[in-house]
Amino acid sequence: MDLGYVTHAVHANSRMVYLRLISSDPAGGVLVVEGPPSGGVYPPGPGWLYVVSNGIPSEGRPVMVGSGKAPPMDKGALTK
């Protein structure tokens, strides 16, 4: 979940992506999930991960999606 930023009462970059659970080992405290399919769904950078079990969310943990490097930008689009 990208918590984004708030300005003038508008939350400009909030997004939530549900991840598919691949496997879990509750005794070892390990979850394996499938990440977002592309940077169009969740761009590289910081985010927060929450696990919801029986409707109860965990404490959020900060995560880095990808390398954190911004996706490529089409500089030609800025000059049109």
N, CA, C and O atoms as a DFTB+ gen file, in Angstrom:
320 C
 N C O
     1  1       0.846      -1.168       0.000
     2  2       0.000       0.000       0.000
     3  2       0.888       1.225       0.000
     4  3       1.770       1.354       0.849
     5  1       0.668       2.117      -0.930
     6  2       1.391       3.376      -0.974
     7  2       0.546       4.399      -0.231
     8  3      -0.570       4.709      -0.648
     9  1       1.069       4.918       0.858
    10  2       0.283       5.858       1.657
    11  2       0.260       7.246       1.051
    12  3      -0.509       8.100       1.493
    13  1       1.102       7.490       0.031
    14  2       1.048       8.756      -0.696
    15  2       1.299       9.966       0.172
    16  3       1.988       9.893       1.189
    17  1       0.739      11.057      -0.239
    18  2       0.871      12.303       0.514
    19  2      -0.446      13.057       0.418
    20  3      -1.236      12.830      -0.498
    21  1      -0.675      13.940       1.352
    22  2      -1.930      14.684       1.387
    23  2      -1.637      16.165       1.242
    24  3      -0.776      16.714       1.929
    25  1      -2.362      16.798       0.342
    26  2      -2.271      18.247       0.189
    27  2      -3.662      18.776      -0.139
    28  3      -4.343      18.225      -1.004
    29  1      -4.074      19.791       0.510
    30  2      -5.383      20.403       0.286
    31  2      -6.520      19.379       0.375
    32  3      -7.468      19.426      -0.410
    33  1      -6.419      18.470       1.320
    34  2      -7.434      17.450       1.592
    35  2      -7.590      16.447       0.451
    36  3      -8.606      15.755       0.374
    37  1      -6.594      16.360      -0.438
    38  2      -6.626      15.371      -1.517
    39  2      -5.466      14.406      -1.309
    40  3      -4.316      14.825      -1.177
    41  1      -5.767      13.140      -1.282
    42  2      -4.728      12.125      -1.117
    43  2      -4.257      11.763      -2.521
    44  3      -4.911      10.987      -3.217
    45  1      -3.127      12.321      -2.938
    46  2      -2.729      12.316      -4.339
    47  2      -2.131      11.021      -4.870
    48  3      -2.102      10.843      -6.087
    49  1      -1.660      10.122      -4.044
    50  2      -0.970       8.956      -4.593
    51  2      -1.288       7.669      -3.846
    52  3      -0.470       6.750      -3.832
    53  1      -2.432       7.589      -3.239
    54  2      -2.775       6.392      -2.480
    55  2      -3.178       5.270      -3.429
    56  3      -3.933       5.493      -4.375
    57  1      -2.676       4.071      -3.178
    58  2      -3.109       2.897      -3.936
    59  2      -2.966       1.664      -3.067
    60  3      -2.088       1.584      -2.208
    61  1      -3.848       0.706      -3.306
    62  2      -3.792      -0.543      -2.570
    63  2      -3.822      -1.677      -3.586
    64  3      -4.641      -1.680      -4.505
    65  1      -2.926      -2.633      -3.414
    66  2      -2.835      -3.775      -4.319
    67  2      -2.928      -5.042      -3.482
    68  3      -2.179      -5.217      -2.521
    69  1      -3.839      -5.914      -3.847
    70  2      -3.955      -7.203      -3.164
    71  2      -2.936      -8.154      -3.765
    72  3      -2.832      -8.263      -4.986
    73  1      -2.192      -8.834      -2.928
    74  2      -1.186      -9.785      -3.383
    75  2      -1.707     -11.204      -3.209
    76  3      -2.451     -11.490      -2.272
    77  1      -1.313     -12.088      -4.113
    78  2      -1.747     -13.488      -4.057
    79  2      -0.810     -14.276      -3.149
    80  3       0.409     -14.249      -3.324
    81  1      -1.388     -14.976      -2.182
    82  2      -0.617     -15.814      -1.264
    83  2      -0.190     -17.081      -1.992
    84  3      -1.028     -17.817      -2.512
    85  1       1.118     -17.335      -2.028
    86  2       1.662     -18.526      -2.678
    87  2       1.789     -19.662      -1.661
    88  3       1.343     -20.779      -1.922
    89  1       2.390     -19.387      -0.517
    90  2       2.507     -20.390       0.543
    91  2       2.731     -19.693       1.873
    92  3       3.088     -18.517       1.927
    93  1       2.513     -20.442       2.944
    94  2       2.726     -19.867       4.269
    95  2       3.245     -20.934       5.225
    96  3       2.957     -22.121       5.075
    97  1       4.005     -20.489       6.198
    98  2       4.514     -21.339       7.271
    99  2       4.292     -20.570       8.569
   100  3       5.204     -19.909       9.065
   101  1       3.071     -20.656       9.124
   102  2       2.769     -19.878      10.332
   103  2       3.745     -20.149      11.476
   104  3       4.073     -19.236      12.233
   105  1       4.209     -21.385      11.611
   106  2       5.135     -21.702      12.702
   107  2       6.456     -20.964      12.536
   108  3       7.069     -20.545      13.518
   109  1       6.892     -20.807      11.286
   110  2       8.159     -20.120      11.014
   111  2       7.976     -18.638      10.756
   112  3       8.954     -17.911      10.584
   113  1       6.711     -18.176      10.725
   114  2       6.448     -16.764      10.484
   115  2       6.789     -16.326       9.061
   116  3       7.220     -15.193       8.846
   117  1       6.596     -17.227       8.081
   118  2       6.976     -16.931       6.699
   119  2       5.753     -16.960       5.788
   120  3       4.966     -17.907       5.811
   121  1       5.607     -15.899       4.980
   122  2       4.597     -15.854       3.932
   123  2       5.316     -15.647       2.615
   124  3       6.273     -14.876       2.547
   125  1       4.870     -16.322       1.570
   126  2       5.397     -16.094       0.228
   127  2       4.230     -15.562      -0.595
   128  3       3.206     -16.231      -0.733
   129  1       4.385     -14.371      -1.136
   130  2       3.324     -13.749      -1.929
   131  2       3.853     -13.394      -3.306
   132  3       5.055     -13.214      -3.501
   133  1       2.930     -13.295      -4.263
   134  2       3.274     -12.864      -5.610
   135  2       3.144     -11.351      -5.671
   136  3       2.113     -10.795      -5.293
   137  1       4.187     -10.689      -6.147
   138  2       4.196      -9.234      -6.212
   139  2       3.324      -8.686      -7.322
   140  3       2.735      -9.453      -8.084
   141  1       3.233      -7.362      -7.423
   142  2       2.455      -6.735      -8.487
   143  2       2.966      -7.178      -9.859
   144  3       4.171      -7.354     -10.034
   145  1       2.071      -7.362     -10.834
   146  2       2.485      -7.854     -12.138
   147  2       3.313      -6.868     -12.955
   148  3       4.060      -7.279     -13.843
   149  1       3.191      -5.572     -12.669
   150  2       3.957      -4.581     -13.430
   151  2       4.033      -3.268     -12.664
   152  3       3.324      -3.054     -11.680
   153  1       4.919      -2.394     -13.147
   154  2       5.034      -1.070     -12.548
   155  2       3.813      -0.202     -12.788
   156  3       3.653       0.834     -12.143
   157  1       2.947      -0.614     -13.710
   158  2       1.698       0.112     -13.929
   159  2       0.685      -0.140     -12.824
   160  3      -0.201       0.679     -12.583
   161  1       0.822      -1.274     -12.157
   162  2      -0.071      -1.606     -11.040
   163  2       0.467      -0.990      -9.750
   164  3      -0.282      -0.394      -8.976
   165  1       1.751      -1.137      -9.533
   166  2       2.405      -0.526      -8.370
   167  2       3.826      -0.176      -8.792
   168  3       4.648      -1.073      -8.983
   169  1       4.131       1.109      -8.941
   170  2       5.458       1.495      -9.428
   171  2       6.554       1.203      -8.405
   172  3       6.283       1.106      -7.209
   173  1       7.799       1.064      -8.882
   174  2       8.912       0.838      -7.963
   175  2       9.006       1.951      -6.918
   176  3       8.726       3.115      -7.203
   177  1       9.400       1.573      -5.721
   178  2       9.565       2.557      -4.657
   179  2       9.071       2.026      -3.330
   180  3       8.718       0.852      -3.212
   181  1       9.044       2.894      -2.331
   182  2       8.643       2.456      -0.991
   183  2       7.143       2.225      -0.881
   184  3       6.347       2.838      -1.592
   185  1       6.783       1.340       0.013
   186  2       5.382       1.063       0.278
   187  2       5.239       0.452       1.662
   188  3       6.210       0.341       2.410
   189  1       4.038       0.065       1.987
   190  2       3.751      -0.573       3.271
   191  2       3.034      -1.877       3.024
   192  3       2.166      -1.958       2.154
   193  1       3.387      -2.900       3.780
   194  2       2.764      -4.213       3.656
   195  2       1.954      -4.493       4.915
   196  3       2.445      -4.355       6.035
   197  1       0.703      -4.890       4.704
   198  2      -0.188      -5.280       5.800
   199  2      -0.688      -6.683       5.518
   200  3      -1.029      -7.001       4.379
   201  1      -0.736      -7.521       6.530
   202  2      -1.318      -8.857       6.415
   203  2      -2.644      -8.828       7.158
   204  3      -2.716      -8.388       8.305
   205  1      -3.698      -9.302       6.490
   206  2      -5.021      -9.331       7.107
   207  2      -5.413     -10.791       7.316
   208  3      -5.467     -11.572       6.365
   209  1      -5.684     -11.147       8.559
   210  2      -6.086     -12.512       8.898
   211  2      -7.401     -12.457       9.666
   212  3      -7.504     -11.799      10.701
   213  1      -8.391     -13.149       9.148
   214  2      -9.731     -13.146       9.764
   215  2     -10.251     -11.729       9.960
   216  3     -10.893     -11.428      10.965
   217  1      -9.968     -10.858       8.986
   218  2     -10.460      -9.481       9.031
   219  2      -9.668      -8.547       9.923
   220  3     -10.025      -7.376      10.053
   221  1      -8.603      -9.034      10.542
   222  2      -7.802      -8.210      11.453
   223  2      -6.462      -7.888      10.792
   224  3      -5.681      -8.796      10.505
   225  1      -6.184      -6.583      10.544
   226  2      -4.920      -6.217       9.899
   227  2      -3.747      -6.232      10.872
   228  3      -3.895      -5.957      12.063
   229  1      -2.579      -6.559      10.330
   230  2      -1.352      -6.515      11.127
   231  2      -0.858      -5.077      11.214
   232  3      -1.415      -4.171      10.594
   233  1       0.179      -4.892      11.983
   234  2       0.896      -3.622      11.982
   235  2       1.595      -3.526      10.621
   236  3       2.128      -4.522      10.131
   237  1       1.597      -2.345      10.012
   238  2       2.229      -2.167       8.713
   239  2       3.743      -2.263       8.796
   240  3       4.347      -1.843       9.783
   241  1       4.356      -2.819       7.753
   242  2       5.814      -2.928       7.663
   243  2       6.271      -2.242       6.383
   244  3       5.698      -2.478       5.319
   245  1       7.296      -1.396       6.471
   246  2       7.784      -0.747       5.252
   247  2       8.498      -1.756       4.351
   248  3       9.238      -2.618       4.827
   249  1       8.264      -1.634       3.039
   250  2       8.907      -2.499       2.054
   251  2       9.397      -1.640       0.888
   252  3       8.915      -0.526       0.682
   253  1      10.356      -2.164       0.133
   254  2      10.807      -1.507      -1.090
   255  2      10.404      -2.402      -2.253
   256  3      10.787      -3.571      -2.306
   257  1       9.635      -1.854      -3.179
   258  2       9.207      -2.596      -4.359
   259  2      10.233      -2.357      -5.457
   260  3      10.487      -1.215      -5.840
   261  1      10.814      -3.423      -5.955
   262  2      11.858      -3.298      -6.965
   263  2      13.102      -2.654      -6.375
   264  3      13.377      -2.772      -5.180
   265  1      13.838      -1.980      -7.223
   266  2      15.067      -1.325      -6.776
   267  2      14.791       0.028      -6.145
   268  3      15.664       0.609      -5.501
   269  1      13.572       0.532      -6.333
   270  2      13.244       1.867      -5.857
   271  2      13.527       2.925      -6.906
   272  3      13.144       4.083      -6.739
   273  1      14.198       2.538      -7.995
   274  2      14.513       3.460      -9.085
   275  2      13.231       3.751      -9.870
   276  3      12.444       2.845     -10.144
   277  1      13.031       5.004     -10.224
   278  2      11.844       5.404     -10.973
   279  2      11.813       4.718     -12.335
   280  3      12.866       4.439     -12.908
   281  1      10.614       4.442     -12.862
   282  2      10.525       3.843     -14.190
   283  2      11.011       4.819     -15.251
   284  3      11.106       6.016     -14.982
   285  1      11.324       4.330     -16.466
   286  2      11.788       5.226     -17.528
   287  2      10.763       6.297     -17.853
   288  3       9.559       6.061     -17.759
   289  1      11.239       7.476     -18.237
   290  2      10.353       8.577     -18.542
   291  2      10.543       8.979     -20.005
   292  3      11.671       9.032     -20.497
   293  1       9.443       9.260     -20.694
   294  2       9.489       9.727     -22.076
   295  2       9.646      11.239     -22.063
   296  3       8.657      11.966     -21.973
   297  1      10.882      11.719     -22.152
   298  2      11.146      13.159     -22.075
   299  2      10.554      13.895     -23.267
   300  3      10.247      15.083     -23.172
   301  1      10.392      13.207     -24.379
   302  2       9.763      13.829     -25.565
   303  2       8.317      14.220     -25.298
   304  3       7.819      15.180     -25.885
   305  1       7.647      13.498     -24.432
   306  2       6.253      13.818     -24.115
   307  2       6.125      15.157     -23.412
   308  3       5.069      15.787     -23.467
   309  1       7.187      15.599     -22.753
   310  2       7.134      16.882     -22.037
   311  2       7.246      18.078     -22.980
   312  3       6.842      19.185     -22.623
   313  1       7.787      17.867     -24.173
   314  2       8.003      18.977     -25.105
   315  2       6.867      19.154     -26.093
   316  3       6.884      20.101     -26.880
   317  1       5.893      18.281     -26.075
   318  2       4.771      18.358     -27.043
   319  2       3.689      19.277     -26.581
   320  3       2.687      19.449     -27.275
